[in-house]
Amino acid sequence: MYRALDTPLVMKWITREHVHVDRVACPWLIRRFVDPSAEFIFVPAGDVERIAQESKAIPFDTPGAELGHREERCSFDAIIEKYDLKDQALLDLAAIVRAADTDAFHLAPESIGLEAIAAGATMISKDDSETIEKSMFLYDSLYANCELRLLREKYKAELEKMSRVERRDFLKRKLSEKARNK
C-alpha cells in the first residue's frame, strides 16, 4: 500500500513499554514509510538507552532520543522530519497524532477518538507488540481518511455532480492510483 524510502533497512527500533498514541503511531509510520522490516523492542523506561546500545536499536519516543518530543511536537513529527517525508496526508495525520498525544484535542477533532481507541487498545491486547499489530489498521484508516479529505478538496467540482455511489467509486479509484504511484 505504501512505499518505504530507499534507505538501508534498519532492523531494530526501541522505546518505552506500555505504548500509547505516539508509541503506536511511530511503528506504523516506520513500517509504512521508512523500514517495512522494522522490529520493535519495548522495555522499561530506565533501560532504553542501555538496551539500545547493546542491541544497536534506534530509540524513539523516549527522553533524550533524537526521535522524541520537541516542544509541542511529538516523536511522530520527529520521524517525519528526519526522513524528510512530504506527503500531505501524512502531515495531516501527524496533526491528529500530535493532538491526541499531547491532549491538545482542539487541534484536530479526530484526536479525541484516537485517544479513546488507543486507551482501549492497550486494555484488550496481551502486550505492546499485539497493541501495535492490532492498531495498524486504525492508522491505515486514519491515513486513508486524510488522503480522502485532500481528494475531496481537489475534485470538489467534479464530485458535486456525482451520485453518492459514483463519488465513492471515483475516490476509491483515485486512492488506488495514488497507492500505485508511491
LINNOR-V309901 format. One record per pair of residues at least 24 apart in sequence whose ideal C-beta (glycine too) atoms are under 7 Angstrom apart, sorted by the first residue. I is the first residue (numbers start at 0). J is the second residue. If there is no record, write none. Layout:
BEGIN
I,J / I,J
END
This chain:
BEGIN
0,178 / 1,31 / 1,32 / 1,181 / 2,181 / 3,32 / 3,33 / 3,34 / 3,35 / 4,32 / 4,33 / 4,82 / 8,34 / 8,36 / 9,34 / 9,37 / 9,57 / 10,36 / 10,38 / 11,38 / 11,40 / 11,54 / 11,55 / 11,56 / 12,37 / 12,39 / 12,56 / 12,57 / 12,59 / 13,40 / 13,42 / 13,47 / 13,50 / 13,51 / 13,54 / 13,56 / 13,57 / 13,58 / 14,41 / 14,47 / 14,58 / 14,59 / 14,60 / 14,61 / 15,44 / 15,47 / 15,60 / 15,61 / 16,41 / 16,42 / 16,43 / 16,127 / 17,127 / 18,121 / 18,127 / 18,130 / 18,131 / 19,117 / 19,121 / 20,96 / 20,99 / 20,100 / 20,113 / 20,114 / 20,117 / 21,60 / 21,73 / 21,74 / 21,75 / 21,96 / 21,100 / 22,60 / 23,117 / 23,130 / 23,131 / 23,134 / 24,75 / 24,96 / 24,138 / 25,59 / 25,60 / 25,74 / 25,75 / 25,78 / 26,131 / 27,134 / 27,135 / 27,138 / 28,75 / 28,78 / 29,78 / 32,82 / 32,84 / 33,78 / 33,82 / 39,128 / 39,131 / 41,127 / 71,101 / 72,97 / 73,97 / 73,100 / 73,101 / 87,149 / 88,142 / 88,145 / 88,146 / 88,149 / 89,142 / 91,145 / 91,148 / 92,141 / 92,142 / 92,145 / 95,141 / 109,141 / 143,174 / 146,174 / 146,177
END
